[in-house]
């Protein structure tokens, strides 16, 4: 295989230094590969800092196929079966990350996402296997005679002024640039552009794990309220998904973990111009009959209490007028003057409170992207079936997990599986190759550890 004499030929170039990119770099480095890791940010793994509300939910002991969503879920499961939750825990231990179990949710013992980011960064940079190029944007990717050529625009102020660009060459290329969620961390969908360049199909990207919007006029009055509920997602009048958890009411709609879990399906339906609504049960632990009996029992000794005051003993104060309006019950009406139909209407309002959904929060607020590089066009080790030596891992691929550590688990799993496959490929195809490097084409030790 003919090599250029102008540039060093790296074993692997990884574009994107997030969770998947760092896991892949560690897997390659541990097998003696020379890796170039490139990222737009000045620091590796910055998106990790906001995971789990800053506490970094690393993974989860409960692993089910339904927690990983994809148009090709079987392929995602093959990756996870090779490097799953148990293997991820071993990786954390090897990096010095001691963990704690919170009802199956795995967190670093420090409960500080920064400690996880730092541990992974240290694992990447220990020894001499990985060179990190920060503040660098990949502009061009091409393949010629079995090698990949990467054109990089350096983003530091000095380099921008001089329009400085560099070119790198590698045997295998891994794209871990993420999706579109989290643009402030450099997630701009560039990985999709590279994938399309090599003929790959992209499952339409949409925000996931994000808030939903509504134009209901009462929302400004309940903004900031939090309460527990069972939520049913209804599409064209049919119940399709259920969740239980805390709601967070906002002036533009509804948020909270339970809403995030439903958002993928709600957003997909909205984009298909379907009617989307949520139905809330504010007392899910009781049946409708039990709710009615509870209300009547509480009212027996409070016959002169207004219904607004009565409900404030059960629900957040700002929510009570909204429930009464839904039930068509006057706020000042006393419990003693309530009729049977009034109580039935109140039970219905509490058990089936409906909210029409007409939009969703943007990628700036979304935790993850739904869609990406179609897994049907990748092998079980995430190598392109259209371009040998090209790999994809992490959020850029069409896999999005539910809340609970599943998106980080996918990042660690896919990055490691791809990294190991890259090592095997390079060792088999390039066993007799020698690296060449132009005299001044290396990167300084100072830059390598930035």
ABEGO torsion letter per residue (X at the ends): XBBBAABBBBABBBBEABAAAAAAAAAAAAAGBBBBBBBABABBGAAAAABGGGAGBABBABBBAAABBBABAAAAAAAAAABBAAAAAAAAAAAGBBBBBBGGBBBBAAGBAAAAAAAAAAAAABEAABBBBBGBBBABBBBBGGBBBBBBBBABAAAAAAGBBBBBBBABBBBBAEBABGAAAGBAGAAAAAAAAAGBBBBBBBBBGBBBBBABAAAAAABGBBBBBBBBBBBGGBBABBBBEBBBBBAAEBBEAAAAAAAAAAAAAAAAGBBBBBBBBABAABBAAAAAAAAAAAAAAAAABBAAAAAAAABBAAAAAAAAAAAGBBAABBAAABBAAAAAAAAAAAABBBBBBABBBBAAABABBBEEBBAAABBAAGBBAABBGBBBBEAABBBBBBBGGAAAAAAAAAAAAAAAAAAAAAAAAAAABBBBBBAAABBBAAAAAX
